[in-house]
């Protein structure tokens, strides 16, 4: 009975301390922001303002969502990719499949892409046969013009698929109709199920422009221009646009550093009078040094520097029965590990959006001094150590009494 009682005491202490740590977890974050009222339960996309991200660690490990019961809510951290490609299949209608007077099969396909194409994808019923095609084009479906002859398609037998894909390549053509002629009198045609093309859409990520920095320029006698670029916050920067002016034609090499460390090179490139000077980077900071190599030319004048941050957001599931707050700004925090991360591709196909921008200092934080924050955590571990030591002492004492009683019984 005593061992069971001791176990219950230990378990109660552990649960109490664990709960205490959950309660005090919010106190380790320097800032907090309220999330707007959730009207419908479901997945939400919480867009984070640049000034919020500026207060976080570089990897954004120190962001947490808590509900009104002080429980953590899992999330997936995402941002819009700077550039991504998406493929779409555009189907071309099969207008007719007929055997002509020449006893050859002619398949007419409509080009509804309204643009020039140089290939066709044919979805063909699975077969173990080869055929040779001619392809011609027409704008009225009556008068046809040759595009390419003797396109040979080899057998592409697939054991497990109902259909296979055959690709026809030919000179770029914008005809309204294409006609495939399967060469050979009375030759059985492929069973063409569908036809079309793949189109690739190049999309650019969504960026948020950061507040303009303060720019100060010094043209040195060493043929270099040194330009300080100072922001008001420690922003995450994913793209910059540099607007420089000077001679009508120029192309100058530049280097971008962290301001107080010329060994911390962020970017190298060229400023040119002929192209837009837009550069993709990934850095976090508020003070930078831009160095332009003028060689024997007159110095350029830097007009503006525009900086941008990729739209960064949290994908999370929220309930309309609760209220939520966002906490951030803990230099000691490590990245959370949530089960939700395994469902990144399937979670929240069309989430509702919230923009989290207004925040305040967390008045519940034990102290603004990081050293004191460490002390509070240390104090918690000291309590745990003392409790474990006490439990160990009573355990050994109880075992000693049990052994003593066993010895007396044997005598």
C-alpha positions as a printed Julia matrix, in Angstrom:
411×3 Matrix{Float64}:
   0.0     0.0     0.0
   2.84    2.37    0.86
   4.49    1.85   -2.54
   1.19    2.58   -4.3
   0.72    5.68   -2.16
   4.23    6.81   -3.0
   3.56    6.26   -6.69
   0.37    8.33   -6.46
   2.26   11.14   -4.75
   4.95   11.09   -7.43
   2.34   11.07  -10.21
   0.44   13.96   -8.65
   3.61   16.02   -8.32
   4.58   15.29  -11.94
   1.14   16.29  -13.25
   1.17   19.45  -11.13
   4.62   20.48  -12.35
   3.74   19.69  -15.94
   0.62   21.8   -15.64
   2.65   24.56  -14.04
   5.05   24.5   -16.95
   2.13   24.72  -19.4
   0.78   27.75  -17.55
   4.16   29.47  -17.36
   5.0    28.6   -20.99
   3.16   31.69  -22.19
   5.23   33.84  -19.83
   8.42   33.09  -21.75
   7.3    35.04  -24.82
   7.93   38.77  -25.04
   4.94   39.53  -27.3
   1.41   38.39  -27.93
  -1.36   39.11  -30.42
  -5.05   38.31  -30.28
  -6.55   36.38  -33.17
  -9.87   37.66  -34.5
 -13.03   35.87  -33.44
 -13.44   32.51  -35.17
 -16.96   32.27  -36.56
 -16.71   28.83  -38.2
 -14.69   25.82  -37.11
 -12.13   24.79  -39.71
  -8.7    25.44  -41.12
  -7.38   28.99  -41.08
  -4.49   30.76  -42.74
  -2.99   33.24  -40.27
  -0.93   35.72  -42.29
   1.9    37.19  -40.21
   2.77   40.88  -40.57
   6.47   41.7   -41.19
   6.74   43.48  -37.84
   5.66   40.27  -36.06
   8.24   38.18  -37.89
  10.84   40.85  -37.08
  10.39   40.05  -33.38
  10.91   36.3   -33.89
  14.0    34.15  -34.21
  15.43   33.85  -37.76
  13.87   30.41  -38.27
  10.56   31.45  -36.62
  10.91   28.63  -34.08
   9.43   30.78  -31.31
   5.83   31.11  -32.48
   3.02   29.47  -30.52
  -0.76   29.51  -30.62
  -2.62   29.09  -27.31
  -6.35   28.73  -26.79
  -8.32   30.21  -23.89
  -7.58   27.08  -21.83
  -3.83   27.74  -22.17
  -3.37   24.7   -24.43
  -1.03   24.79  -27.42
  -2.66   24.58  -30.84
  -0.7    22.85  -33.6
   0.12   24.65  -36.83
   2.13   24.32  -40.04
   4.49   27.18  -40.86
   4.38   28.07  -44.55
   5.21   30.84  -46.97
   4.44   31.57  -50.58
   7.17   30.15  -52.78
   9.15   32.83  -54.63
   8.55   31.06  -57.97
   6.6    27.91  -58.63
   5.37   26.05  -61.65
   1.99   24.49  -62.15
   1.12   22.18  -65.01
  -2.37   22.08  -66.48
  -3.7    19.73  -69.1
  -5.68   21.49  -71.84
  -7.82   18.97  -73.7
  -8.37   19.32  -77.44
 -11.76   17.96  -78.62
 -11.71   15.01  -81.01
 -13.92   16.27  -83.86
 -13.98   13.19  -86.11
 -12.32    9.85  -86.81
 -13.07    8.67  -90.35
 -11.64    6.42  -93.04
 -11.12    8.51  -96.15
 -11.27    7.7   -99.84
  -7.59    6.85  -99.61
  -8.59    4.05  -97.17
  -6.49    5.66  -94.44
  -7.8     6.79  -91.05
  -7.97   10.55  -90.44
  -8.41   11.93  -86.9
  -9.42   15.61  -86.67
  -8.55   17.51  -83.48
  -9.56   21.07  -82.61
  -6.92   23.46  -81.26
  -8.84   25.37  -78.6
  -5.74   26.76  -76.9
  -5.95   29.83  -79.14
  -2.2    29.87  -79.55
   0.65   28.18  -81.35
   1.53   24.65  -80.21
   4.41   22.35  -81.12
   3.3    19.05  -79.64
   0.27   16.92  -78.95
  -0.29   14.34  -76.26
  -2.41   11.38  -77.3
  -4.06    9.19  -74.68
  -4.24    5.87  -76.5
  -5.98    2.66  -75.47
  -3.29    0.24  -74.35
  -1.8    -1.52  -77.37
   1.21   -3.45  -78.56
   1.55   -1.94  -82.04
   3.43    0.74  -83.97
   2.03    3.31  -86.37
   3.28    6.13  -88.61
   1.44    9.48  -88.82
   1.3    12.54  -91.0
   0.04   15.72  -89.35
  -1.6    18.59  -91.22
  -3.36   21.8   -90.23
  -6.38   23.81  -91.32
  -8.21   26.97  -90.24
 -11.55   26.03  -91.84
 -11.54   22.23  -91.62
 -11.7    22.0   -95.43
  -8.33   22.96  -96.85
  -5.4    21.17  -95.22
  -1.67   21.99  -95.2
   1.12   19.61  -94.29
   2.96   20.25  -91.03
   5.08   17.14  -90.59
   5.27   13.73  -92.24
   6.23   10.23  -91.16
   6.01   10.62  -87.39
   6.69    7.11  -86.12
   5.22    6.01  -82.79
   6.65    2.85  -81.32
   4.79    0.33  -79.22
   4.4     1.46  -75.6
   2.67   -1.52  -74.05
   1.92   -1.06  -70.35
   0.92   -4.12  -68.36
  -1.17   -2.41  -65.72
  -2.59    0.72  -67.37
  -5.74    1.01  -69.44
  -4.27    3.89  -71.47
  -0.83    5.06  -72.5
   0.41    8.52  -73.5
   2.03    9.08  -76.89
   3.66   12.42  -77.72
   3.72   13.94  -81.21
   6.27   16.72  -81.82
   6.1    19.03  -84.84
   6.91   22.61  -85.94
   5.0    25.25  -84.0
   1.6    25.83  -85.61
  -1.46   27.91  -84.73
  -3.99   26.21  -87.01
  -7.5    25.91  -85.61
  -7.61   22.21  -86.54
  -5.02   19.45  -86.7
  -5.5    16.23  -88.64
  -3.62   13.01  -87.9
  -3.43   10.64  -90.84
  -2.49    7.08  -89.93
  -0.47    5.89  -92.91
  -1.31    2.59  -94.59
  -4.38    1.46  -96.47
  -6.87   -0.41  -94.29
  -4.45   -0.27  -91.35
  -6.33   -0.4   -88.06
  -5.84    2.88  -86.16
  -4.84    3.47  -82.57
  -7.87    3.94  -80.34
  -7.25    7.6   -79.38
  -9.22    8.41  -76.21
  -8.11   11.99  -75.61
  -5.75   14.58  -77.03
  -4.34   17.81  -75.71
  -1.32   19.69  -74.38
   0.28   20.44  -71.05
   0.61   24.13  -70.27
   2.98   25.37  -67.61
   1.99   28.41  -65.58
   4.84   30.3   -63.98
   3.6    31.93  -60.8
   5.36   34.35  -58.51
   5.0    34.29  -54.76
   3.03   36.94  -52.92
   5.32   39.54  -51.36
   4.71   42.2   -48.72
   6.71   45.41  -49.11
   8.67   46.4   -46.02
   8.91   49.96  -44.68
  11.51   51.98  -46.57
  15.01   52.0   -45.04
  17.22   55.02  -44.37
  20.0    55.23  -46.97
  23.31   57.02  -46.49
  25.98   56.94  -49.21
  29.71   57.64  -49.12
  31.81   57.64  -52.29
  35.38   56.75  -51.31
  38.74   57.47  -52.92
  39.29   53.71  -53.29
  36.82   53.79  -56.23
  34.11   52.22  -54.09
  30.74   53.55  -52.98
  29.71   52.48  -49.47
  26.0    52.67  -48.76
  24.39   52.03  -45.38
  20.86   50.6   -45.57
  19.11   50.79  -42.18
  15.63   49.46  -41.42
  13.57   50.24  -38.32
  13.12   46.54  -37.46
  14.98   43.26  -37.77
  13.03   42.23  -40.87
  13.07   38.98  -42.8
  13.99   40.01  -46.36
  13.33   37.75  -49.36
  13.66   40.18  -52.25
  15.22   43.59  -52.88
  14.95   46.06  -55.74
  17.88   48.47  -56.07
  17.3    51.67  -58.03
  20.6    53.32  -59.01
  21.27   56.1   -61.48
  24.34   57.52  -63.18
  25.71   57.29  -66.69
  23.32   56.42  -69.5
  24.94   52.99  -69.75
  26.48   51.28  -66.75
  27.12   47.83  -65.33
  28.72   47.81  -61.87
  29.58   44.92  -59.57
  28.16   45.19  -56.06
  28.3    43.23  -52.8
  25.76   43.25  -49.98
  26.93   42.53  -46.41
  25.64   42.63  -42.88
  26.65   46.14  -41.89
  29.06   45.3   -39.08
  30.58   42.18  -40.63
  32.07   42.4   -44.13
  32.78   38.66  -43.91
  29.03   38.01  -43.81
  28.36   38.27  -47.54
  24.67   38.09  -48.43
  24.63   38.77  -52.16
  26.87   39.61  -55.1
  25.71   40.8   -58.5
  25.65   43.61  -61.02
  23.67   46.83  -61.19
  22.79   47.58  -64.78
  21.17   50.41  -66.71
  19.52   47.92  -69.05
  17.6    45.57  -66.72
  15.53   45.84  -63.55
  17.82   45.28  -60.6
  15.69   42.79  -58.66
  17.36   40.15  -56.5
  16.05   37.16  -54.53
  17.71   36.76  -51.13
  16.93   35.22  -47.76
  18.29   37.11  -44.77
  17.11   38.66  -41.5
  18.48   41.9   -40.18
  18.08   45.66  -39.94
  21.48   47.06  -40.9
  23.22   46.31  -44.2
  26.17   47.6   -46.2
  26.02   47.85  -50.0
  29.41   48.23  -51.69
  29.55   49.25  -55.37
  32.75   48.89  -57.37
  32.94   51.96  -59.63
  36.38   51.16  -61.08
  37.32   54.25  -63.15
  33.74   55.46  -63.59
  31.88   58.22  -61.84
  29.99   56.9   -58.79
  26.39   55.84  -59.15
  23.73   57.47  -57.01
  21.51   55.06  -55.14
  17.97   56.42  -55.28
  15.93   53.8   -53.42
  16.09   50.3   -52.02
  12.81   48.44  -51.81
  12.73   45.31  -49.69
  10.06   42.62  -49.65
   9.1    39.65  -47.5
   7.36   36.55  -48.79
   3.9    36.23  -47.35
   4.41   33.95  -44.35
   1.53   32.27  -42.57
   0.43   29.6   -40.11
  -1.99   26.93  -41.29
  -4.01   25.76  -38.29
  -7.36   24.29  -37.29
  -9.42   26.55  -35.01
 -12.76   26.11  -33.26
 -15.51   28.73  -33.09
 -16.07   27.77  -29.45
 -12.69   29.12  -28.34
 -10.54   32.24  -28.36
  -6.93   32.17  -29.49
  -3.77   34.2   -29.01
  -0.44   34.2   -30.8
   2.73   34.31  -28.69
   6.24   34.97  -30.01
   9.63   36.43  -29.14
  11.42   33.77  -27.03
  15.13   33.49  -27.81
  15.31   30.18  -25.91
  12.47   28.46  -27.78
  13.01   25.54  -30.14
  10.77   24.6   -33.04
   7.61   22.73  -31.98
   6.88   19.25  -33.32
   3.26   18.69  -34.26
   1.5    15.73  -35.89
  -0.17   18.2   -38.23
   3.11   18.57  -40.15
   2.56   15.07  -41.62
  -0.61   16.31  -43.32
   0.81   19.44  -44.92
  -0.45   18.6   -48.42
  -3.98   17.68  -47.42
  -4.72   20.07  -44.56
  -6.78   23.1   -45.39
  -7.33   23.13  -49.15
  -9.27   26.43  -49.01
  -8.66   27.92  -45.56
 -10.24   31.14  -44.36
  -7.71   33.94  -43.92
  -6.85   36.14  -40.97
  -4.14   38.82  -40.99
  -2.3    39.08  -37.68
  -0.66   42.49  -37.41
  -1.43   44.23  -34.12
   0.52   42.96  -31.14
   1.64   44.08  -27.71
   4.19   43.26  -25.09
   3.28   40.23  -23.02
   2.65   41.69  -19.56
   2.52   38.18  -18.12
   6.16   37.63  -18.97
   8.12   37.12  -15.74
  10.6    39.83  -16.73
  11.96   41.48  -19.84
  15.44   40.4   -18.77
  16.39   37.15  -20.6
  18.66   36.12  -17.72
  15.75   36.27  -15.33
  13.69   34.2   -17.72
  16.39   31.55  -17.61
  16.36   31.77  -13.82
  12.63   31.05  -13.7
  13.13   27.91  -15.78
  16.08   26.92  -13.61
  13.97   27.45  -10.51
  11.34   25.11  -11.92
  13.96   22.41  -12.5
  15.33   22.92   -8.99
  11.84   22.27   -7.58
  11.6    19.09   -9.65
  15.05   17.95   -8.47
  14.17   18.59   -4.8
  10.89   16.67   -5.12
  12.64   13.73   -6.8
  15.33   13.71   -4.13
  12.7    13.7    -1.38
  10.78   10.9    -3.05
  13.99    8.9    -3.45
  14.82    9.39    0.23
  11.41    8.17    1.41
  11.54    5.25   -1.05
  14.87    4.0     0.31
  13.7     4.55    3.87
  10.53    2.56    3.26
  12.49   -0.25    1.58
  14.79   -0.36    4.58
  11.84   -0.76    6.91
  10.42   -3.52    4.72
  13.75   -5.39    4.75
  14.0    -4.94    8.52
  10.53   -6.44    9.03
  11.38   -9.35    6.73
  14.52  -10.09    8.81
  12.55   -9.99   12.06
   9.94  -12.39   10.63
  12.64  -14.85    9.58
  14.05  -14.85   13.11
